[in-house]
Amino acid sequence: MPTIEVGRVCVKLNGRETGLKCVIVDVIDKNFVLVTGPQKLSGVRRRRTNVKHLEPTEDTLEIKKGASDEDVAKAIGRGKKADAFKEAVLPKQVLVTA
């Protein structure tokens, strides 16, 4: 099971969006991915992110590569995970380093 794949739900580890959940929309190369929250749902903007700044979860969404924010929001709604995306979590790695 690849941990960095399109549709994988992750938690941001660094920056102003620390602790917020996001979804991988595209894999750019072995070090960078394109993620989105989407902004209206979880507060994470669509942006390129280093994979070292993400903690993958076991959850995945059925989306296509390069899906729009609306498509991601619909997939979250289908999975009944909208409430989980709105709450921030404290990532495991932050707990270890803090």
C-alpha positions as CSV (number, residue, x, y, z in Angstrom):
1,M,0.0,0.0,0.0
2,P,1.7,3.2,-1.1
3,T,1.4,5.9,1.5
4,I,1.8,8.9,-0.9
5,E,-0.9,8.4,-3.5
6,V,-3.7,10.4,-5.1
7,G,-6.7,10.5,-2.7
8,R,-4.8,9.9,0.5
9,V,-5.9,12.0,3.4
10,C,-3.0,13.6,5.3
11,V,-2.3,15.9,8.2
12,K,-0.1,18.9,7.7
13,L,2.9,19.0,10.1
14,N,4.5,22.4,9.4
15,G,3.4,25.9,8.7
16,R,0.3,27.9,9.5
17,E,-1.8,24.9,8.6
18,T,-0.3,22.6,11.1
19,G,-2.7,20.0,12.3
20,L,-5.2,20.5,9.5
21,K,-6.3,17.7,7.2
22,C,-5.8,17.7,3.5
23,V,-6.0,15.4,0.5
24,I,-3.3,14.6,-2.0
25,V,-4.5,15.6,-5.5
26,D,-1.4,15.0,-7.6
27,V,2.1,13.5,-7.1
28,I,4.6,15.9,-8.6
29,D,7.8,13.9,-7.9
30,K,9.3,11.8,-5.1
31,N,9.6,14.9,-2.8
32,F,6.5,17.1,-3.6
33,V,2.8,16.6,-3.9
34,L,-0.2,18.9,-4.7
35,V,-2.6,19.0,-1.8
36,T,-5.9,20.7,-1.1
37,G,-8.3,20.9,1.9
38,P,-10.4,22.3,0.2
39,Q,-10.0,25.8,1.6
40,K,-13.7,26.2,2.4
41,L,-13.9,22.9,4.2
42,S,-10.7,22.5,6.2
43,G,-8.8,25.7,5.6
44,V,-5.9,24.2,3.6
45,R,-5.3,26.0,0.4
46,R,-4.4,24.2,-2.8
47,R,-0.6,24.2,-2.9
48,R,2.6,22.2,-3.5
49,T,3.9,20.6,-0.4
50,N,7.0,18.6,0.6
51,V,6.1,15.0,1.6
52,K,8.2,15.4,4.7
53,H,5.6,18.0,5.9
54,L,2.7,15.5,5.7
55,E,1.6,12.6,7.9
56,P,-0.5,10.2,5.9
57,T,-3.6,8.7,7.5
58,E,-5.3,5.4,6.7
59,D,-8.2,7.2,5.0
60,T,-8.4,7.6,1.2
61,L,-10.9,9.2,-1.1
62,E,-11.9,8.1,-4.6
63,I,-10.8,11.0,-6.7
64,K,-9.0,11.3,-10.0
65,K,-5.5,12.9,-10.5
66,G,-5.8,16.7,-10.6
67,A,-9.3,16.8,-9.2
68,S,-10.8,20.2,-8.6
69,D,-11.7,21.5,-5.1
70,E,-15.4,20.9,-5.8
71,D,-14.7,17.3,-6.8
72,V,-12.7,16.7,-3.6
73,A,-15.5,18.3,-1.5
74,K,-18.1,16.0,-3.1
75,A,-15.9,13.0,-2.4
76,I,-15.6,14.0,1.2
77,G,-19.4,14.5,1.4
78,R,-20.0,11.0,-0.1
79,G,-17.7,9.5,2.5
80,K,-19.5,11.4,5.3
81,K,-16.1,12.7,6.5
82,A,-16.9,16.4,6.4
83,D,-17.0,16.8,10.2
84,A,-13.6,15.1,10.5
85,F,-12.0,17.6,8.1
86,K,-13.2,20.6,10.0
87,E,-11.4,19.7,13.3
88,A,-7.7,20.1,13.7
89,V,-5.6,17.2,15.0
90,L,-2.2,17.2,16.7
91,P,0.1,15.0,14.5
92,K,2.1,12.3,16.1
93,Q,5.4,13.7,15.0
94,V,4.6,17.1,16.6
95,L,3.9,15.3,19.9
96,V,7.3,13.6,19.7
97,T,9.3,16.8,19.0
98,A,7.4,19.1,21.3
